[in-house]
Amino acid sequence: MGRYERWNLLLELLARDGQLSVDDAARELAVSTATIRRDFEELARQQMLTRTRGGAVGNTVAYDLPLRYKTARHASEKERIGRAAAGMVGAGAVVGLNGGTTTTDVARALALRTDLNGSREAGKLTVVTNALNIANELAVRQHVKIVVTGGIPRAQSYELVGPLARLVLEEVSLDVAFIGVDGINTAVGATTHNEEEASVNQLIVQRAAKVVVVADSSKLGRQAFARICGLDELDGLITDRPDDMEEIQRLEEAGVTVTLV
């Protein structure tokens, strides 16, 4: 298990339980107590948790992990989701992407589809995003026209948020938007941890003719703080096959077209 994956698991345990002892964490992750102590010290230095005698307690930021800590989680599932999403895109399409590890894999899969371009500038595959890391990866792809919103970047997700992001999005039309989420369920719909990101994501949804949530199965049935959109605003969901299909069945009964990869 890599360091970032271990940190991610520790922060998830803290988000669930509120506090965690060194001994319990070592037992849960099957590593030494010395390793856990070093992990706690480093995460405390980054203000991701607060050290206590014999353990740690969670900070509110533990519910919204930095993107670099999330990349190791469900990596193969996200790659499959990315390829499936890219397969839905037609030549010359205008695609909207918000930030996140899964939408980053969608962007990487789109970058490999050199067949999506026409011979004119108007026929280029166009990607509109508020995610700095996605823009950085696609900027070097000559066959992709990249449009980046303005705004203030969030260190957690590299997403640009605020009024400047909205100014650009209000002036564009998207053929399809692929939306990464922190939770999706039948009660609320698609949600994320941060209200500023949710506000920008809502506008991406509104500007798109077709909206597809891309999320690994760990997000199914979950609900985060801020609502992005209801299920009635979604045209589909791409996810991996969960061990328990009950949530998939509930989403399909609610009218969501689910693609399993």
N, C-alpha and C positions, 0 to 999 in steps of 0.2 A: 504494500500500500504506500503510495507516494505521500509526500508531506502535505500538499494542498488537499488531497482527498481526505487525509486524516483530519486536517483542520476543519474542513467542511463538515465532516461527521461530528466532530466535537461541538461545533457551533449549532448544528441541528439538534443534538442532544440537549444543549443548553436552552435552545429555543423551546423545546418540548417540556423540559423539567424545571427550568429556571435556575437550577444550581447543579453542580456535578463535582464529586470528589475525585481525587487523583486515582484512588484505588478502583472505584467504579468505572472510570473512564478507561483505565488500563485493561480491566477485565472485558469491557464492552468491545474495545478495539483490538484486543489480543496483542498488546504491545507492553513494553516495560513501563513501570511508574516513572523512571527517569526520563523516558521519551515524552510522557504526558506532561511532566513538570516543565520540560523545555518548551513544549507546544503552548502550554498555558502562559508561560512567561512571554513568548513571542506574540501571542494573540493579545495579551494585556498591553504590551508595548504599542501595538497597533490600535488600541482602544476598542477591540472587538469583544472583550470580556473584562471582568474585574476579578483579580486574584483574591482568594480568601485563605484562611489557614486550612491547609489540606485539600484545597480545591479551587473552584471558581464559580462565579455567578454570571448570568448573561446580561449583556447590554442590549438596548433596543436594536442596535445595528445588526445584531446576530440574526435578525429575521430577514435581512436583505444583504446577502453575502456578496462581496466584490466578485466581478465577473471572472477574474483570474483564479478564484478558488472553485468555481463551478465547472471549469472546463473538463475535469476528469470524470465528472459524474455522468453516467449513461451515455458515454461518448459514442459507442457504436450505434445505439438507438437514434441519437441525434443525427448522425451521418446518414442513416437510412431515411429518416424523416426529411432531411435536406434534399436528398436525391429525389424522393417522391414529390416534394413541392416543386422542385425545378422541372420535373417532368410535366407539370400542369401548365407551364408557361409557353405561350405561343410566340412566334417570330414577331419582333418589333414591339413587344409588350412593354407597358410601363408598370413596374413592380414596386410596391411599397414594402419596406422592411423596418420594423422597430428594432430595438437593441435586444441582446441576449445571446446565449450560447447556441440555441437552436436556430435562430434566424441567421446567425453567423454561418452555420453549416448550410443553410439555404443559399446564402450569398456565395459561398465557395462552390456549391454545386452549379449555380447559375453561371459562375465564371468559367466553368468548363464547357458550357453549351455554346460553342462558337456558331452553331447552326441557327441561332435565334436572330441573326442580323439580316437586314436587307442591304441593298447596295447604296442606299442614300442615308443621310444623317437621320432623317425621320424614321428610317427602318431599323435603327439601332435598338438593341435591348437597353432600356432605361431603368435604372434603379434609384428610387427616391428613399432616402433614409435619414434618420436623426441619430444614427449610431456612428461615432467617430471611428471605431475599429473596423466596421464594415466598409466605411468610406475609404479608409486607408488601404484595405486589401484590394478593393475594386478599382481604385484610382490608377493602378498600373495596368489594368486590363484594357487594351486598346479597343476591344469590341464592345465594351460596356460604357454607356453614358451614365455618369454618376451625378446625382443631384443631392446636395447635402443641405439640410435645414440650418438655419442659424440657431442661436440659443446658448444656454449655459450648460456645460457638461457636468454630469453627475459621475463622481469617481467610482461609485459602485458598479455602474453599468455602461459607462462611456456614452450614455444617451444625452442628447441636447434637449433641454427643456426650457419652458418659459415663452413669453410673447413672441420673441424673434423666431422660434421654431414654428409657431402657429402662422406667422406672416407668410412663410414660404408655402406651407401645406395648403393654406386657403387659396392659393393661386394655381394648384395643379390638380389633375385628374389621374386616377390610377386605375389600370385594368384589373389588377388583383393586389391585395395586401396580405402578406403573411405575418401574422402577429404572434410573437412569443409571449407567454403568460406565466404567472406564478401559481395560478390555480384556475380550474374550470369546473363548474358544477351546475346542476339543473336549477338550483335555487336562485343563484345570482348571475351566473354566466361567467365571463372571462374577467379575471382580476389580476392585479399586480400589487407589489408592496408599497410603491411610492405614488402619492397622489399627483405629483407633477408629471411623472411619466405617464400615468393613466390619462391625464388631460390631453397630452400630445397624441397618445395612442388612439384616443377617441376620435380625434380629427383624422388620423390616418384611415380609420375605419369608415368615417363619413365620406371621405374623398374617393373610396374604392368601389368599383362596380361589383367586385367579388371579394369576400373576406374569408380567409382560412386561418384558423388557429393551428400553430405548430407547437407541439408540447409532448415531452415524453410522458409515459404512463404514471410517473410519480406525481404529476400535477393533477391527475383526474380525481374528482371529488373534493378537491381542496379549495379553500377560499382565502384570498389575501385581503389586505386592507382596502384597496381602492378598486372600484369597478371600472372596467374598460368598456364592456358592452354586454348586452343580453344575448341569449342564444338565438333570439329571433333576428339578430343582425348578422349572424354567421351563415356562411354558405358551406362550411365544412370544417373538419378537424382531422389533422394527420397526427397519428401517434403510434407507438409500438404496442404490441399485444400484451395486456396486463395478465397477471396470474388469475385475477378475478374479473370476469367480464361483466359483472353486475352494473358498474358505473357506465360502461360503454352502452349497455342496453338501455339504461335510463336516458343517456344523451340522445340515442337514436330515437327513442320514443318521444323525446321532446322536439324532434325534427332536425337534428344535426346529422349531416352526412359524414360518417366516420370512415377514414381510410386507415387500415392497419398495415404496418410495415414490419 
